[in-house]
Amino acid sequence: MAAWWDEKQGEEGDRWHRTLIDPVLERVLGDVGGVRVLEVASGNGYLARRLARRGARVTAVDGSKGMLERARGRELRAPSSVEYLLGDAADLRGLADGSFGVVVANMALMDISDAEGALREVARVLESKGRLVASMLHPCFDTGEENSCWVAERYAYETRVFRKVGRYRETFEHRFVWRVADREDPDTVLETAYYHRPLSWYFRALRAAGLAVTVFEEPEPTEEFLAENPPQGPFLLEVPLQCVFEARKL
C-alpha cells in the first residue's frame, strides 16, 4: 500500500489534506521557525518537509518501512534536512525526554491501536509547555461507514442534510477498504485498521498523559475543496468529519 499512498499524497497532500485539514492544522501550529518538531505517523513525509522548509528542525517517525523508503527517496531528490526514523508512536525509545517543542500527528491517532501509549510517549518527549497538534476523524460524527452516514431529506423547495450516527459511546476496531485499482488489476482493494473512540475517551487519555487541550477546531471546507469535491463538500459545511486540536504539556 505504501507506493499507492505515496503517490496519492505527493508533496502537497491529497485533496482532503491539502484543501480541508492541513490549512487548519498549520494555522494551529503557527510559526515553527527554530522549533524542534517531531511528526509521528509521518507517512511519505510531505508535511515534515514542509515544516522543515519553514525553519523547523524536524524528526519524522513512521512504523512502515515502505513509507520511510519513499519518504527518504523524496528527501534525496529535494533535501530538507528532515531526519526519518522507523518506530512505533507508542514506543519512541531513542528519543530523549523533553526534546521537542511540538509533536504533530496528522490524521493518525485513530489509526494507532495503542493511542494511550502514543499519547504518553508524546508527553514524555515534549518539553515543558510543549504542544501536541493533531488532526483526526471527528469521533462525534464519523463512527465508521457501517455506523454513520449522510441523510439528505427534501423539504418543500430545499434539501436538508443530517448526519446519522450509531455506536458512538463504544470503542471498537474498523476495517477501512481502500480502492487502489491499477491498470494490472482494476479491482484491487486493500484494508487498514482504525479505531473508534468517543471524544471523551481522547480527553481522558490526554489528561492522563499530562496534556490539556487548549485549542479545538472543526475544519470547514475551503472554496478549493468545494470546487473539487461537489458531492460531499456542501455537506461538510453543515457537519464536520475531522477535527484539529492542540494539547499542551502540563
C-alpha positions in Angstrom: 0.0 0.0 0.0 3.0 2.3 0.6 3.5 3.0 -3.1 -0.1 3.9 -3.7 -0.3 6.1 -0.6 2.9 7.9 -1.5 1.5 8.7 -5.0 -1.8 9.8 -3.5 -0.2 12.2 -1.1 2.6 13.5 -3.3 4.4 16.6 -2.0 1.4 18.6 -1.1 -1.1 16.1 0.4 -4.2 14.7 -1.3 -7.3 16.9 -1.8 -8.7 16.2 1.7 -5.4 17.1 3.4 -4.4 20.0 1.1 -7.7 21.8 0.9 -9.6 20.9 4.2 -7.4 19.5 7.0 -3.9 21.0 6.6 -4.9 24.7 6.4 -6.4 24.4 9.9 -3.6 22.2 11.3 -1.0 24.7 10.1 -2.9 27.7 11.5 -2.9 26.0 14.9 0.8 25.1 14.5 1.7 28.7 13.8 5.3 29.8 13.4 7.6 26.8 13.7 10.8 28.6 12.8 13.7 27.3 15.0 11.3 24.8 16.8 12.3 21.2 17.2 9.3 19.3 15.8 8.5 15.6 15.9 5.9 14.2 13.4 4.6 10.7 14.4 3.0 8.5 11.7 4.6 10.8 9.2 3.8 8.7 6.1 5.7 9.9 3.0 6.9 13.0 4.9 5.3 15.7 2.9 4.2 17.7 6.0 7.5 17.1 7.7 9.4 18.5 4.8 7.0 21.5 4.5 7.6 22.3 8.2 11.4 22.0 7.7 11.3 24.4 4.8 9.6 26.8 7.2 12.5 26.7 9.5 11.6 23.8 11.9 14.1 21.1 12.9 12.1 18.1 12.1 12.2 14.4 13.0 9.7 12.1 11.3 8.7 8.7 12.7 6.7 6.1 10.9 6.1 2.4 11.5 6.1 1.4 7.8 9.4 0.6 6.2 7.8 1.1 2.8 6.6 4.6 3.6 10.0 5.5 5.1 11.8 4.3 1.9 9.6 6.6 -0.1 10.0 9.5 2.3 13.8 9.1 2.2 13.7 8.9 -1.6 11.8 12.2 -1.8 14.3 13.7 0.6 17.2 12.7 -1.6 15.5 14.4 -4.6 14.8 17.6 -2.7 16.8 17.8 0.6 15.0 19.5 3.5 17.1 18.2 6.5 14.3 16.0 7.9 15.5 13.1 10.0 13.5 9.9 9.3 13.2 7.1 11.8 11.4 3.8 11.8 9.4 3.4 15.0 6.1 2.9 16.8 4.4 6.0 18.1 3.7 4.2 21.4 7.3 3.3 21.8 9.6 6.2 21.0 12.7 4.8 22.6 15.8 6.5 21.4 14.1 10.0 21.6 15.1 11.8 24.8 12.7 13.1 27.4 11.7 16.8 26.8 13.5 17.0 23.5 10.7 18.5 21.3 8.8 21.8 21.4 6.0 20.4 19.2 4.7 17.0 18.2 2.4 16.7 15.2 0.0 13.8 14.5 -1.8 14.5 11.2 -4.8 12.1 10.8 -3.1 9.5 12.8 -4.4 8.9 16.3 -7.5 7.0 15.2 -5.2 4.6 13.2 -2.9 3.8 16.2 -4.0 0.7 18.2 -2.3 1.9 21.4 -3.3 5.5 21.3 -2.9 5.8 25.1 0.7 4.7 24.8 1.3 7.0 22.0 0.0 10.0 24.0 2.1 9.0 27.0 5.2 8.9 24.7 4.2 12.3 23.1 4.0 13.8 26.6 7.4 12.3 27.6 9.3 13.7 24.6 7.7 17.1 24.8 9.5 19.9 26.7 7.7 21.8 29.5 4.7 23.6 28.0 5.4 21.9 24.7 2.4 21.2 22.3 0.8 18.3 20.6 -1.0 19.5 17.5 -3.2 16.7 15.9 -5.9 16.1 13.4 -8.2 13.1 13.3 -11.6 11.8 12.2 -14.2 13.6 14.3 -15.4 10.8 16.7 -18.8 12.5 17.2 -19.8 12.3 13.5 -17.8 9.5 12.0 -18.1 6.1 13.7 -17.4 4.1 10.6 -19.2 3.6 7.3 -21.4 0.9 8.8 -22.4 3.1 11.7 -22.6 6.6 10.3 -23.9 8.2 7.1 -25.3 11.2 5.4 -29.0 11.7 5.3 -30.5 14.2 2.8 -34.2 15.0 3.0 -36.3 17.1 0.8 -38.5 19.8 2.4 -40.6 21.8 0.1 -38.1 23.7 -2.1 -34.9 22.8 -0.2 -32.8 19.8 0.8 -31.7 19.5 4.4 -28.6 17.4 5.3 -28.2 15.4 8.5 -25.6 13.1 9.9 -26.9 9.7 11.3 -24.5 8.3 13.9 -24.6 5.0 15.8 -22.4 3.2 18.4 -20.8 6.5 19.5 -20.1 5.5 23.1 -18.4 2.3 22.2 -14.7 1.7 21.4 -14.0 -0.8 18.6 -11.9 -1.5 15.6 -12.9 -0.9 12.0 -11.5 -2.2 8.7 -11.4 0.5 6.1 -11.4 -0.6 2.5 -9.2 1.5 0.1 -9.7 1.2 -3.6 -6.2 1.1 -5.1 -7.1 -0.1 -8.6 -4.3 0.0 -11.1 -4.0 -0.9 -14.8 -3.0 -4.5 -14.0 -5.8 -5.2 -11.6 -8.7 -2.7 -11.7 -10.5 -4.4 -8.8 -7.6 -4.2 -6.3 -8.6 -3.1 -2.7 -6.6 -3.1 0.5 -7.7 -2.9 4.1 -6.3 -1.0 7.1 -7.4 -0.9 10.7 -8.6 2.1 12.5 -10.3 2.6 15.9 -13.4 4.5 17.0 -13.2 6.0 20.5 -15.6 8.7 21.9 -14.3 12.2 22.2 -14.4 11.9 26.0 -12.0 9.0 25.7 -9.4 11.2 24.0 -9.8 14.0 26.6 -9.3 11.5 29.4 -6.3 9.9 27.7 -4.7 13.3 27.1 -5.3 14.3 30.7 -3.8 11.0 32.0 -0.7 11.6 29.8 -0.3 15.1 31.4 -1.7 17.1 28.4 -4.5 19.6 28.4 -6.5 20.6 25.3 -6.1 24.4 24.7 -7.5 24.6 21.1 -10.2 22.6 19.3 -11.2 23.3 15.7 -13.5 21.7 13.2 -12.2 22.3 9.7 -14.7 23.9 7.2 -14.2 23.1 3.5 -12.3 25.7 1.6 -13.5 27.1 -1.8 -11.0 24.8 -3.5 -12.3 21.8 -1.6 -15.9 22.6 -2.5 -15.0 23.0 -6.2 -13.1 19.7 -6.3 -15.5 17.6 -4.2 -19.0 18.6 -5.2 -20.9 15.5 -3.9 -19.8 15.8 -0.2 -18.3 19.3 0.1 -21.5 21.1 0.8 -22.4 18.6 3.5 -19.3 19.4 5.4 -20.5 23.0 5.7 -23.2 21.5 7.9 -21.3 18.8 9.8 -17.5 18.3 10.2 -16.0 14.9 9.7 -12.5 15.9 11.0 -11.2 17.9 14.0 -7.9 19.6 14.9 -6.7 20.2 18.4 -3.8 21.5 20.4 -2.8 20.0 23.8 -0.1 21.5 26.0 2.1 19.6 28.4 1.1 20.5 31.9 
